Amino acid sequence: MTSTKDTSPLAAVSHLLSFTLVVGGGSGLLHEWWGWLHFMGFVRFLVPDGYEVYSYVVMVVLGLAVGAAGGAFSDRGRG
C-alpha cells in the first residue's frame, strides 16, 4: 500500500524552512558553546557580530513557529 498524503507546496516549503532554521540555529549554538559541529555554516552570515547566541536562539524559536504554522496549514487543507 502507498500513502496518498498530499502536501501543498506552501506546507512543504514551510517544513523545509523550519528544518533549516532549527538545525542551523542548533548547530550555531553548539558551535558557539563548545566550538564544534558547525554543520550549517552558511547561517553565520545571517547573524550580527556580538549577538550570535541570541540570533541562534531566535532562529530555533522561529523555526519551531514556522513548522507549527506549516503543520496547521497542511492540516487545514485536508479537512
CYANA upper distance limits for C-alpha pairs under 8 A (distance plus 0.5 A):
  7 THR  CA     11 ALA  CA      6.90
  7 THR  CA     12 ALA  CA      6.93
  7 THR  CA     74 SER  CA      7.18
  8 SER  CA     12 ALA  CA      6.79
  8 SER  CA     74 SER  CA      7.37
  9 PRO  CA     13 VAL  CA      6.66
 10 LEU  CA     14 SER  CA      6.66
 10 LEU  CA     70 GLY  CA      8.16
 11 ALA  CA     15 HIS  CA      6.67
 11 ALA  CA     70 GLY  CA      5.47
 11 ALA  CA     71 GLY  CA      7.51
 11 ALA  CA     73 PHE  CA      7.05
 11 ALA  CA     74 SER  CA      6.28
 12 ALA  CA     16 LEU  CA      6.74
 12 ALA  CA     70 GLY  CA      8.26
 13 VAL  CA     17 LEU  CA      6.58
 14 SER  CA     18 SER  CA      6.44
 14 SER  CA     66 VAL  CA      6.71
 14 SER  CA     67 GLY  CA      6.78
 14 SER  CA     69 ALA  CA      8.40
 14 SER  CA     70 GLY  CA      5.83
 15 HIS  CA     19 PHE  CA      6.62
 15 HIS  CA     66 VAL  CA      7.95
 15 HIS  CA     67 GLY  CA      6.01
 15 HIS  CA     70 GLY  CA      6.77
 15 HIS  CA     71 GLY  CA      8.38
 16 LEU  CA     20 THR  CA      6.69
 17 LEU  CA     21 LEU  CA      6.64
 17 LEU  CA     63 GLY  CA      7.54
 17 LEU  CA     66 VAL  CA      7.96
 17 LEU  CA     67 GLY  CA      8.39
 18 SER  CA     22 VAL  CA      6.59
 18 SER  CA     62 LEU  CA      8.21
 18 SER  CA     63 GLY  CA      4.72
 18 SER  CA     64 LEU  CA      6.80
 18 SER  CA     65 ALA  CA      8.34
 18 SER  CA     66 VAL  CA      6.05
 18 SER  CA     67 GLY  CA      5.53
 19 PHE  CA     23 VAL  CA      6.44
 19 PHE  CA     63 GLY  CA      7.28
 19 PHE  CA     67 GLY  CA      8.26
 20 THR  CA     24 GLY  CA      6.17
 20 THR  CA     63 GLY  CA      8.02
 21 LEU  CA     25 GLY  CA      6.25
 21 LEU  CA     59 MET  CA      5.88
 21 LEU  CA     60 VAL  CA      6.37
 21 LEU  CA     62 LEU  CA      7.71
 21 LEU  CA     63 GLY  CA      5.31
 22 VAL  CA     26 GLY  CA      6.44
 22 VAL  CA     59 MET  CA      6.91
 22 VAL  CA     60 VAL  CA      4.91
 22 VAL  CA     61 VAL  CA      8.04
 22 VAL  CA     62 LEU  CA      8.42
 22 VAL  CA     63 GLY  CA      5.60
 22 VAL  CA     64 LEU  CA      7.34
 23 VAL  CA     27 SER  CA      6.42
 23 VAL  CA     40 MET  CA      8.14
 23 VAL  CA     60 VAL  CA      8.07
 24 GLY  CA     28 GLY  CA      6.52
 24 GLY  CA     39 PHE  CA      7.84
 24 GLY  CA     40 MET  CA      5.88
 24 GLY  CA     41 GLY  CA      8.30
 24 GLY  CA     43 VAL  CA      6.72
 24 GLY  CA     56 TYR  CA      8.26
 24 GLY  CA     59 MET  CA      8.14
 24 GLY  CA     60 VAL  CA      8.36
 25 GLY  CA     29 LEU  CA      6.66
 25 GLY  CA     43 VAL  CA      8.13
 25 GLY  CA     55 SER  CA      8.37
 25 GLY  CA     56 TYR  CA      4.89
 25 GLY  CA     57 VAL  CA      6.89
 25 GLY  CA     58 VAL  CA      8.31
 25 GLY  CA     59 MET  CA      5.70
 25 GLY  CA     60 VAL  CA      5.68
 26 GLY  CA     30 LEU  CA      6.76
 26 GLY  CA     56 TYR  CA      7.42
 26 GLY  CA     57 VAL  CA      8.27
 26 GLY  CA     60 VAL  CA      7.10
 27 SER  CA     31 HIS  CA      6.63
 27 SER  CA     37 LEU  CA      6.69
 27 SER  CA     38 HIS  CA      6.13
 27 SER  CA     39 PHE  CA      6.39
 27 SER  CA     40 MET  CA      7.23
 28 GLY  CA     32 GLU  CA      6.62
 28 GLY  CA     38 HIS  CA      6.75
 28 GLY  CA     39 PHE  CA      8.48
 28 GLY  CA     40 MET  CA      8.20
 28 GLY  CA     41 GLY  CA      8.38
 28 GLY  CA     43 VAL  CA      8.06
 28 GLY  CA     44 ARG  CA      7.99
 28 GLY  CA     52 GLU  CA      8.49
 28 GLY  CA     53 VAL  CA      8.31
 28 GLY  CA     56 TYR  CA      6.58
 29 LEU  CA     33 TRP  CA      6.54
 29 LEU  CA     53 VAL  CA      6.69
 29 LEU  CA     56 TYR  CA      6.54
 29 LEU  CA     57 VAL  CA      7.97
 30 LEU  CA     34 TRP  CA      6.22
 30 LEU  CA     35 GLY  CA      7.33
 30 LEU  CA     36 TRP  CA      7.03
 30 LEU  CA     37 LEU  CA      6.97
 30 LEU  CA     38 HIS  CA      8.01
 31 HIS  CA     35 GLY  CA      4.83
 31 HIS  CA     36 TRP  CA      5.28
 31 HIS  CA     37 LEU  CA      6.20
 31 HIS  CA     38 HIS  CA      6.00
 32 GLU  CA     36 TRP  CA      8.46
 32 GLU  CA     52 GLU  CA      8.09
 32 GLU  CA     53 VAL  CA      7.46
 42 PHE  CA     46 LEU  CA      8.23
 43 VAL  CA     47 VAL  CA      7.65
 47 VAL  CA     51 TYR  CA      7.40
 47 VAL  CA     52 GLU  CA      6.37
 47 VAL  CA     55 SER  CA      6.39
 47 VAL  CA     56 TYR  CA      8.25
 48 PRO  CA     52 GLU  CA      7.08
 48 PRO  CA     55 SER  CA      8.34
 51 TYR  CA     55 SER  CA      6.54
 52 GLU  CA     56 TYR  CA      6.65
 53 VAL  CA     57 VAL  CA      6.72
 54 TYR  CA     58 VAL  CA      6.70
 55 SER  CA     59 MET  CA      6.67
 56 TYR  CA     60 VAL  CA      6.84
 57 VAL  CA     61 VAL  CA      6.78
 58 VAL  CA     62 LEU  CA      6.38
 59 MET  CA     63 GLY  CA      6.41
 60 VAL  CA     64 LEU  CA      6.76
 61 VAL  CA     65 ALA  CA      6.75
 62 LEU  CA     66 VAL  CA      6.58
 63 GLY  CA     67 GLY  CA      6.58
 64 LEU  CA     68 ALA  CA      6.65
 65 ALA  CA     69 ALA  CA      6.63
 66 VAL  CA     70 GLY  CA      6.53
 67 GLY  CA     71 GLY  CA      6.56
 68 ALA  CA     72 ALA  CA      6.64
 69 ALA  CA     73 PHE  CA      6.55
 70 GLY  CA     74 SER  CA      6.66
 71 GLY  CA     75 ASP  CA      6.60
 72 ALA  CA     76 ARG  CA      6.54
 73 PHE  CA     77 GLY  CA      6.83
 74 SER  CA     78 ARG  CA      7.07
 75 ASP  CA     79 GLY  CA      7.35
